Amino acid sequence: MKPWLLVAGDFVETGGMDISNYKLAGYLARQGEEVHLVTHRAQANLAEMPNVHVHKVAKPLGSYFLGERLLDRAGREWARKLSPRGGRVIVNGGNCEWTDVNWVHYVHAVYTPRPQSQSPLRGAKLKAEHRLNIQRERRIIGPAKIVIANSERTRRDLVIHVGVPEQRIHTVYYGGDQQRFQPVDAAGRVRSRQEIGLPAGKPLVLFVGALGDRRKGFSVVFQTMQQLCRDLTWDADLVVVGQGRDLPYWQRRAAAANMAGRVHFLGFRKDVPKIMACCDCLVSPNSYEAYGLAVREALCSALPSFVSRTSGVAEEYPKELEPLLLTDYDDPNELESRLRHWRPNAEEYRARLAGLTARLQQWTWDHMAANIVDLIRHRS
């Protein structure tokens, strides 16, 4: 049996990159393959499978940046051990210098991160990390035999910004779990709100994302909400799922703007499907999103989802859903206008989603994993 080696920071069911690696590893294990994981963390139900071998790597001070070199070193060590047996090695972006298969979830060269705070130290740290990440992805991704992109957006970025030959890149969209994310009726929404403690009698607009990550666009969402709440006829509240070092900052901003009762900060949650079942639409005005798993999950839950036109997931939208695609992610006035049109037509928007919801639900995590495995086996 030829082994598989996957190198990734985490194999857990949170975050687009983490859960996709987790699902691929789980699929391989269920097929009876010998699976090796070089990682900081692997979810227990995966790690405990008899044919899964976890090679845990330290993460100094809880920092992925500090743990990067250790992950790279351990990944190359195990790749050298398993390659003579015909083992296949899948790395992610610039995380391990091995030239077999590279699964790219994010292109650092496209987006320059900025801290929400004005701390010079934080800014210098982000700049240094960003520069090293760009250097690593240019050095590591280009020589890979097979490059897998999570969207056509990522595919183009790899060609333009990283210099990867186009013929070596193959696009495979993320899958999903149709059992966890599915439409609910009005009665189901009421029950979910009661369980979570959200207002029962008003529309709810949902935002999902790390509040310290500026590319997610929460500052635009917050400003849009401020503008809408100045209109006494606007009745929709904002529900925020996400945490990070900037959560207290935004809570203070909401209180100072007398919006504490209109913005519901839920922090990190494991019951995102239930929260999506509570809400009426999702907003995601991101400045860069290689794919956008939360948007996909919302669409599978039949939530009209306003997302930046440049996001990878926007490629999944059919032409009739163009009104959900934001042209200027940084313009609160555009998002406000879109939400004002949605509000009296909410049920029509939800009905228009039926075809896309059904199509996305048919492409599961196992379909994604099987496609990747088939691609690797037939393109070697």
KANOR-V5381 format. One record per pair of residues at least 6 apart in sequence whose ideal C-beta (glycine too) atoms are under 6 Angstrom apart, sorted by the first residue. I is the first residue (numbers start at 1). GAP is how many residues later the second one is. D is the distance in whole Angstrom. If there is no record, write none. Layout:
i-><I/I>
gap-><GAP/GAP>
d-><D/D>
//
This chain:
i-><1/2/2/3/3/3/3/3/4/4/4/4/5/5/5/5/5/5/6/6/6/7/7/7/7/8/8/8/9/9/10/10/11/11/11/11/11/11/11/12/12/12/13/13/16/17/20/23/24/25/26/27/27/28/29/29/29/29/34/35/36/36/37/38/38/38/38/40/40/40/42/47/55/57/57/57/58/59/60/65/71/72/72/75/79/79/88/89/89/90/90/91/91/92/93/93/94/94/94/97/99/99/100/101/101/102/102/102/103/104/104/105/105/106/107/108/108/108/109/109/110/110/110/111/111/113/114/115/115/115/116/116/138/141/141/142/142/146/147/147/147/148/148/149/149/149/150/150/150/151/151/151/152/152/153/154/155/155/158/158/159/170/172/172/172/174/174/175/175/175/175/175/176/176/178/180/181/181/181/181/183/184/188/189/192/192/192/193/193/198/202/202/203/203/204/204/204/204/205/205/205/205/206/206/206/207/207/207/208/208/209/209/210/210/211/211/211/211/211/211/212/212/212/215/215/215/216/217/217/217/220/220/221/223/224/224/224/225/226/227/228/228/229/229/237/238/239/239/240/241/241/241/243/243/251/254/254/276/276/276/280/281/281/282/282/282/283/284/284/285/285/285/285/286/287/289/290/291/291/292/292/295/295/295/296/298/299/299/299/299/300/300/300/302/302/302/304/306/306/306/307/308/308/309/309/314/328/342>
gap-><33/84/85/31/33/79/82/84/24/29/31/84/31/73/74/77/82/84/19/31/84/31/68/84/89/13/31/84/31/55/8/31/10/11/14/26/28/31/35/6/10/31/6/9/277/88/154/342/345/10/20/339/342/7/6/20/22/23/17/17/17/42/17/17/36/37/40/17/19/27/12/7/23/13/14/17/12/8/6/64/24/24/25/21/10/19/288/9/11/11/13/7/11/11/11/44/42/43/46/43/44/45/45/45/275/39/42/45/45/45/50/45/185/184/50/25/26/29/25/52/47/51/178/104/177/13/100/7/8/11/96/130/24/21/23/21/22/233/17/21/22/22/24/6/20/22/24/140/141/140/161/164/19/163/159/136/14/16/6/11/7/205/196/199/200/117/119/188/189/190/192/193/120/124/183/93/92/116/119/120/119/93/89/89/82/85/86/7/85/80/33/35/33/77/33/35/75/76/31/33/76/78/33/73/76/14/33/76/33/86/7/33/32/34/7/31/33/35/36/39/32/33/34/71/72/73/70/68/69/112/65/112/62/109/108/111/112/13/31/109/6/108/30/33/25/25/25/40/25/25/28/34/24/25/14/6/9/22/25/27/66/22/23/16/21/23/23/11/23/23/41/44/50/22/42/22/22/21/22/19/21/10/12/18/17/7/6/57/58/61/57/60/61/48/51/55/45/18/20/32/7/18/21/16/18/11/6/7>
d-><5/4/6/4/6/5/6/4/5/6/5/5/5/6/6/5/6/5/5/5/5/5/4/5/4/4/6/5/5/6/4/5/5/4/6/6/6/4/6/5/6/5/5/6/4/4/6/4/5/6/6/6/4/5/5/5/6/5/6/5/5/6/5/5/5/5/6/6/4/6/5/5/6/5/5/5/6/4/4/5/6/5/6/4/5/5/6/5/4/5/6/5/6/5/5/5/3/4/5/5/4/5/6/5/6/5/4/5/5/5/6/5/6/5/4/4/5/6/5/4/5/6/6/6/4/5/5/4/5/6/6/5/6/6/6/6/5/5/6/5/5/6/6/4/5/5/6/6/5/5/3/6/6/5/4/5/5/5/4/6/5/6/6/5/6/6/6/6/5/4/5/4/6/6/4/5/5/5/4/5/4/5/6/6/5/4/4/5/5/5/5/6/4/5/6/5/4/6/5/5/6/6/5/4/5/5/5/6/5/4/4/5/5/5/6/5/4/5/5/6/3/5/4/6/5/5/5/4/5/6/5/5/5/4/4/5/5/5/6/5/4/6/6/6/5/5/5/6/5/5/5/6/5/4/6/5/5/6/4/6/6/6/5/4/5/4/5/5/4/6/5/4/6/5/5/4/5/4/5/5/4/5/5/5/5/5/6/6/6/6/6/5/5/6/5/5/4/5/6/6/6/5/4/4/6/6/5/6>
//
